[in-house]
């Protein structure tokens, strides 16, 4: 490979003033390898030629190559030069997303969850409630009728989020949004098929797509969400079984797509034969609740994922899936075959109580989250000028660009007793990225202590 070809391959990831030169160059080359711009087996130019082409010193190039060899991305042999390794460590059994969240001994800013159950209202379930469950044996794979009716009523009762008439028959109760996504993938995506997701998305989704024997393909996005042109091209090229989008409150960035972008996306999707899934896990936590424009534009054809876990408490383990009746039946059938015999009856009874008066509770919750998000943003801008936080429109977490590989930052933060999530865990291709995700839904004194440690 000529040095000009090498420079062309890494240029998309090179930006001026992005922190220490060695770390910046290493990350750019890692991204070029992960994206396929530098192919496995490609022979690299000599270090002296690279130093000249990149306008850096030869010791800097040597240090970068040492880093890449340590990571297993580059192989060198004396007298034979260096080349991109034939195996890609990024794709070799990455640590499952959920395991990255289960860190102990640190201040936890990695898991985007409420810190405890204090947001739950006073609730009680006794034996009399259980005796009134239908059916009496407690096995109901679609979920309790009373809870499904309450979820459907909430969807229909709010002008900001309704999109056609939702009945209890359109609702499947699940053990959280994670299971709802897993059920949709397992029931609707044949093994070996392609699934379009946003190139930055919920990391657990990537794990479940791989576990189902399918192929995640990233849709390029900007600050306003997925790019319609890229989506159209990928639909034509791959004919995916599923398209999974997060346009209400995006995970992990916390951005909300504009109505104009949502209309453009709906126009691209109107004639597709792929199932369209809208992940609304964080939608109730949009700081200024909007109309969920993509839901409105697609009407009742889209499959919608929702949950109480982010709004109230993850341990409640109650979510739902809203879909056409035939799709619900297919999902329930897959649930019996592969997952479980239905969600917990006590959890559903608690959830039914929690939904009473939840809109008022959400107003208070959103106000608190906005204040903490503003505090973290101001703290970063004041004390960490090399970090670049993304504007947050809702949710529990912030997407931050740091002047190094996000995975290296996580290691550094862990040594200081703070757990954050590497951005690569949220990438469809698991490629390295100079981003981290940190949860701001923590008491202010905890956030202050965490940033003191990082400082």
Secondary structure, 3 states (H helix, E strand, C coil): CCHHHHHHHHHCCCCCCCCCHHHHHHHHHHHHHHHCCCCCCCECCCHHHHHHHHCCCHHHHHHHHHHHHHCCCEEEECCCEEEECCCCCCCCCCCCHHHHHCCCCCEECCCCCCCCCCCCCCCCCCHHHHHCCCCCCCCCCCCCHHHHHHHHHHHHHCCCCCCCCCCHHHEEEECHHHHHHHHHHHHHCCCCCEEEEECECCHHHHHHHHHCCCEEEEECEECCEECHHHHHHHHHHHCCCEEEECCCCCCCCCCCCCHHHHHHHHHHHCCCCCEEEEECCCHHHECCCCCCHHHHHHHHHCEEEEECCCCCCHHHCCEEEECCHHHHHHHHHHHHHHHCCCCCHHHHHHHHHHCCCHHHHHHHHHHHHHHHHHHHHHHHHHHCCCCEECCCCECCEEEEECCCCHHHHHHHHHHCCEECEEHHHHECCCCCCCEEEEECCCCHHHHHHHHHHHC
